[in-house]
Amino acid sequence: MRRAAPAPPGLAAEARPPLRSSEWLVIAYFLYVAALAPFYRIAPWRPLALAALACLWFVFASRKPVYRDFAPLAAAIAAYREMDWFTPAARDLRLERAWVVWDRLALDGLGLRAVIEWAGPLLPNFLEMCYTLVYGVAPLALLALFRCAKREAVNRFWMAYLAGTLGAYALFPFFPSQPPRTAFPAADLPRVAAVMRRINMVILGNYGIHSSVFPSAHVSSAFSAAWALLVILPRRRWIGSAFAAYGLCVAIATLYGRYHYAADVVAGLALSLVAFPVMRLFP
């Protein structure tokens, strides 16, 4: 009886595709949190369970290309929610008091608030909408890659995006802090009522975390996506430039809306630059 010939290497790889580097990055992040957890009196099995679930999720998604391309997004949401475990029981506002000085210099000393509000609710609503839409940055960037026939660069995009986003989450436990709108509830708030702000407050009230705001993951994720698109789509730089301009609007929105401090914004922007060396290491 003749034995069946072994499957060609390419077919075997298609049957059992290996994990991508971006998927390994997510798993490594969860393992990092598990190693950090005992120092914050958090049971390590919780982040370890997330790491195991991430492995299973990526293995499942690897069977379907569409699922796989978007799979890291679900893992990033889980990583964000996980950071709420590090919320401290007591706060002293030491960091917040130091950071808010720079905010007041930018908003009042340099006149940023007056510039934003000079036309009434128009610009404040626009900035609040930019803050809301940051949750769709990654899916929109993927659609841009698909449209430009760059689907093979999806993993490279995720490496850059996750490096900036998960990098921000990884620093949260070391900088326990409250957003300025709650640390200083009666000071420095926008003076113009914006309808979109109510939507953001509902989202943050139901789905936000309370462990830290430094650095700003909103800013780091938006700019990381922009840098990735600028590198991956060099012949259509307008796409990456548009994302970078949007990232700037998000940065201004976080400061004006009192979602973040100026220090968070600067740190988030600086952290997003890690996208460049990451894309060089994983071409």
C-alpha positions as CSV (number, residue, x, y, z in Angstrom):
1,M,0.0,0.0,0.0
2,R,1.5,3.3,-1.1
3,R,2.0,6.0,1.4
4,A,0.5,9.4,0.7
5,A,3.1,11.9,-0.4
6,P,3.8,14.7,2.2
7,A,2.1,18.0,1.6
8,P,4.3,20.7,-0.1
9,P,5.8,23.1,2.4
10,G,3.7,26.0,1.1
11,L,0.5,24.1,1.6
12,A,1.5,23.0,5.1
13,A,2.2,26.6,6.0
14,E,-1.2,27.6,4.7
15,A,-2.9,24.9,6.8
16,R,-1.1,26.0,9.9
17,P,0.0,29.6,9.5
18,P,2.4,30.8,12.2
19,L,1.7,33.7,14.5
20,R,2.6,37.1,13.1
21,S,5.1,39.2,14.9
22,S,2.4,41.7,15.8
23,E,0.4,38.8,17.5
24,W,3.5,37.8,19.4
25,L,3.9,41.4,20.5
26,V,0.4,41.3,22.0
27,I,1.1,38.0,23.9
28,A,4.4,39.5,25.1
29,Y,2.6,42.5,26.5
30,F,0.2,40.3,28.5
31,L,3.1,38.3,29.9
32,Y,4.7,41.6,30.8
33,V,1.6,42.6,32.7
34,A,1.6,39.2,34.4
35,A,5.2,39.8,35.6
36,L,4.2,43.2,36.9
37,A,1.0,42.2,38.6
38,P,2.4,40.8,41.9
39,F,4.1,44.1,42.7
40,Y,0.6,45.7,42.6
41,R,-1.2,42.9,44.5
42,I,-2.9,41.7,41.4
43,A,-3.3,38.0,40.9
44,P,-1.0,37.0,38.0
45,W,-3.4,34.4,36.7
46,R,-5.6,37.2,35.4
47,P,-3.2,38.6,32.8
48,L,-1.9,35.1,32.1
49,A,-5.5,34.1,31.3
50,L,-5.6,37.0,28.9
51,A,-2.4,35.9,27.3
52,A,-3.8,32.4,26.8
53,L,-7.0,33.8,25.4
54,A,-5.0,36.0,23.0
55,C,-3.1,32.9,21.8
56,L,-6.4,31.0,21.2
57,W,-7.9,34.1,19.5
58,F,-5.0,34.5,17.1
59,V,-4.9,30.8,16.3
60,F,-8.6,30.9,15.5
61,A,-8.4,34.2,13.5
62,S,-5.4,32.8,11.5
63,R,-7.8,30.5,9.6
64,K,-9.7,33.5,8.1
65,P,-7.6,36.3,6.6
66,V,-10.2,39.0,7.3
67,Y,-10.5,38.0,10.9
68,R,-6.8,37.9,11.3
69,D,-6.2,41.4,9.8
70,F,-8.5,42.9,12.5
71,A,-7.8,40.5,15.3
72,P,-5.2,42.7,17.1
73,L,-7.8,45.4,17.6
74,A,-9.8,43.2,20.0
75,A,-6.6,42.3,21.8
76,A,-5.7,46.0,22.1
77,I,-9.2,46.7,23.7
78,A,-8.6,43.9,26.2
79,A,-5.2,45.4,27.0
80,Y,-6.7,48.8,27.6
81,R,-9.4,47.4,30.0
82,E,-6.8,45.3,31.8
83,M,-5.1,48.5,33.0
84,D,-8.0,49.3,35.2
85,W,-6.7,46.6,37.5
86,F,-3.9,49.0,38.4
87,T,-6.2,51.7,39.7
88,P,-4.7,52.9,43.1
89,A,-6.9,52.9,46.2
90,A,-5.7,56.3,47.3
91,R,-4.4,59.3,45.3
92,D,-2.3,62.3,46.4
93,L,-2.5,64.4,43.1
94,R,1.2,65.0,43.3
95,L,1.8,64.4,39.6
96,E,-1.4,66.2,38.6
97,R,-0.5,69.4,40.4
98,A,2.9,69.5,38.7
99,W,1.4,68.8,35.2
100,V,-1.5,71.2,35.4
101,V,0.9,74.2,35.6
102,W,1.9,73.6,32.0
103,D,-1.7,73.2,30.9
104,R,-2.7,76.6,32.2
105,L,0.3,78.2,30.5
106,A,-0.9,76.7,27.2
107,L,-4.6,77.3,27.6
108,D,-4.6,80.7,29.2
109,G,-1.0,82.1,29.0
110,L,-0.6,81.3,25.3
111,G,-4.3,81.9,24.5
112,L,-5.1,78.4,23.1
113,R,-8.5,78.3,24.7
114,A,-9.4,81.7,23.3
115,V,-8.4,80.7,19.8
116,I,-10.5,77.5,20.0
117,E,-13.6,79.2,21.3
118,W,-13.5,82.4,19.3
119,A,-16.1,81.0,16.8
120,G,-18.4,79.6,19.4
121,P,-19.2,75.9,19.5
122,L,-17.9,75.1,16.0
123,L,-14.3,74.3,16.7
124,P,-14.9,72.8,20.2
125,N,-17.4,70.3,18.6
126,F,-14.9,69.5,15.9
127,L,-12.2,68.7,18.4
128,E,-14.5,66.7,20.5
129,M,-15.5,64.7,17.4
130,C,-11.8,64.1,16.7
131,Y,-11.4,62.7,20.2
132,T,-14.4,60.4,19.6
133,L,-13.2,59.1,16.3
134,V,-9.8,58.0,17.6
135,Y,-11.3,54.6,18.3
136,G,-11.7,54.1,14.6
137,V,-8.1,55.0,13.6
138,A,-6.8,51.5,13.3
139,P,-9.7,50.1,11.2
140,L,-9.6,53.1,8.9
141,A,-5.9,52.7,8.4
142,L,-6.4,49.1,7.5
143,L,-9.1,50.0,5.0
144,A,-6.6,52.5,3.5
145,L,-4.0,49.7,3.1
146,F,-6.6,47.4,1.5
147,R,-7.6,50.2,-0.9
148,C,-4.0,50.8,-1.9
149,A,-3.4,47.0,-2.5
150,K,-1.0,46.9,0.5
151,R,-2.7,44.0,2.4
152,E,0.7,42.3,2.8
153,A,1.8,45.2,5.0
154,V,-1.0,44.7,7.6
155,N,1.4,43.0,10.0
156,R,3.9,45.8,9.7
157,F,1.2,48.4,10.4
158,W,0.1,46.5,13.5
159,M,3.6,46.3,14.8
160,A,3.9,50.1,14.6
161,Y,0.5,50.8,15.9
162,L,0.7,48.4,18.8
163,A,4.2,49.5,19.7
164,G,2.9,53.0,20.3
165,T,-0.4,52.0,21.9
166,L,0.6,49.1,24.1
167,G,3.8,51.0,24.9
168,A,1.5,53.7,26.5
169,Y,-0.5,51.1,28.4
170,A,2.7,49.5,29.7
171,L,3.6,52.8,31.4
172,F,0.3,53.4,33.1
173,P,1.1,51.5,36.3
174,F,4.1,53.7,37.0
175,F,2.2,57.0,36.7
176,P,-1.0,56.7,38.6
177,S,-3.0,59.8,37.8
178,Q,-6.4,61.2,37.2
179,P,-7.5,63.2,34.2
180,P,-7.6,67.0,34.8
181,R,-11.4,67.1,34.4
182,T,-11.7,64.9,37.6
183,A,-8.6,65.9,39.5
184,F,-9.6,69.6,39.1
185,P,-13.3,69.5,38.4
186,A,-14.0,73.2,38.9
187,A,-11.0,74.6,37.0
188,D,-9.8,75.0,33.4
189,L,-12.9,73.4,31.8
190,P,-14.1,74.4,28.3
191,R,-16.3,77.5,28.4
192,V,-18.3,76.6,25.3
193,A,-20.9,73.8,25.5
194,A,-20.3,71.1,22.9
195,V,-22.8,68.4,22.0
196,M,-20.0,66.0,21.1
197,R,-18.6,66.4,24.6
198,R,-21.6,64.7,26.1
199,I,-21.0,61.7,24.0
200,N,-17.4,61.5,25.0
201,M,-18.4,61.7,28.7
202,V,-20.8,58.8,28.3
203,I,-18.1,56.7,26.6
204,L,-15.5,57.5,29.2
205,G,-18.0,57.1,32.1
206,N,-18.9,53.6,30.9
207,Y,-15.8,52.2,29.3
208,G,-12.9,54.4,30.5
209,I,-10.2,53.2,33.0
210,H,-9.1,55.0,36.1
211,S,-5.5,53.9,36.6
212,S,-3.5,56.6,34.7
213,V,-3.6,59.1,31.9
214,F,0.2,59.3,31.3
215,P,1.2,59.0,28.5
216,S,-1.8,59.7,26.3
217,A,-2.7,56.5,24.4
218,H,-5.1,58.5,22.2
219,V,-2.2,60.6,21.0
220,S,0.4,57.8,20.7
221,S,-2.0,55.5,18.8
222,A,-3.1,58.2,16.3
223,F,0.4,59.3,15.5
224,S,1.7,55.7,15.4
225,A,-0.9,55.0,12.7
226,A,0.2,58.1,10.8
227,W,3.9,57.2,10.9
228,A,3.1,53.6,9.7
229,L,1.1,54.8,6.8
230,L,3.8,57.4,5.8
231,V,6.3,54.5,5.6
232,I,4.1,51.9,4.0
233,L,2.5,54.2,1.4
234,P,5.4,56.4,0.3
235,R,3.7,57.2,-3.0
236,R,0.5,58.3,-1.3
237,R,2.0,60.4,1.4
238,W,-1.2,62.4,1.6
239,I,-2.9,59.6,3.5
240,G,-0.2,59.4,6.2
241,S,-0.1,63.2,6.3
242,A,-3.8,63.4,6.8
243,F,-3.6,60.9,9.7
244,A,-0.8,63.0,11.2
245,A,-2.9,66.2,10.9
246,Y,-5.7,64.3,12.6
247,G,-3.3,63.2,15.3
248,L,-2.5,66.8,16.0
249,C,-6.2,67.6,16.3
250,V,-6.6,64.7,18.8
251,A,-3.6,66.1,20.8
252,I,-5.3,69.6,21.0
253,A,-8.7,68.0,21.8
254,T,-7.3,66.0,24.7
255,L,-5.7,69.1,26.2
256,Y,-8.6,71.5,25.6
257,G,-11.3,69.0,26.7
258,R,-9.3,68.3,29.9
259,Y,-9.0,64.6,29.1
260,H,-5.2,64.7,29.3
261,Y,-2.4,67.0,30.5
262,A,0.1,68.6,28.1
263,A,2.7,66.3,29.6
264,D,0.6,63.3,28.5
265,V,0.3,64.7,25.0
266,V,4.1,65.3,24.7
267,A,4.9,61.9,26.1
268,G,2.3,60.2,23.8
269,L,3.8,61.9,20.7
270,A,7.3,60.9,21.8
271,L,6.3,57.4,22.4
272,S,4.7,57.1,18.9
273,L,8.1,57.6,17.3
274,V,9.0,54.1,18.3
275,A,7.0,53.1,15.2
276,F,9.9,54.0,13.0
277,P,12.6,51.6,14.5
278,V,9.9,48.9,14.9
279,M,9.1,49.0,11.2
280,R,12.8,48.8,10.4
281,L,13.2,45.7,12.6
282,F,10.1,44.1,11.1
283,P,10.0,45.0,7.4
